[in-house]
Amino acid sequence: MYNFSRKTAEEIQQGALSKIFPLRTPHDTWLFIAPHDDDLIIGCGLLLQAAKDAGINTDSVIVSDGSMGYCTKEQKKNIGKIRKNETCAAFQLLGLKEPVWLDYPDTRLSLYSGRYPAKKKDSCAVMGFSGLQNSLTYFMRKSCPSRIFVPAGTDLHPDHKTVHAETMISLFHSQGQIWPELGEPLAFCPEVYESAVYCDFASSPDIKLETDSRALEKKLSAIKAWASQAQIESLVNNIRKSGAVEYFRTFPFNLYAPDHYRKIF
Ligand SMILES: [Zn+2]
């Protein structure tokens, strides 16, 4: 059972997923974007289960290749591959579709901001171009999501800041006519939400998901799939202590219009 609450200035609405996130199309897709493979389940492991049980199609995009996440000398050479296998196991455990990997170099994502002509043998290239805005715009147009979830940009981790910023500008691009080789522009603007991974939100979240210990234990089992990560046990213990709850913050993706300010002068 999944109980959602949404806090607005006037009230707190409560109910099932369909009340707080009503369908926006006959077959909604929610797109989850994360800098690193484990961010998705840490921040949204309960929400992903709720969405799946509600029949929402979920697409996941992992931006980095995980190549800096080694904890032993032995892992140094092949940690990217190890983490991909662990991620597949975690997603299978939750019954989720395999994520798409963009494979940009871990811990250096800020160096790959924007869009630029791809060099030879660039494994991140799509339609002859590379860069986070190229990849994210392409996948947003391919996924056509009604809602997008991304870790908060206030996180201390520079990769999290970069992916948040590049997601927002890519969402802007994906609605326009620019770069037609990356697909048809989105028919409408998805709602955007932040999840929290390592740091607090910039301001209080407005959505709360509470569920039962069964869903929590499933989330924790999925997180344990990242056995290569030496700190995983303490992370699992911390999440268990907090209980079967996740918070999300609706991100104000507002484009400027002078009308927004007419009344205040
Ligand atoms: Zn991360």
Residues whose N, C-alpha, C, O or C-beta is under 5 A from the ligand:
A	BS01	ZN	P35 H36 D39
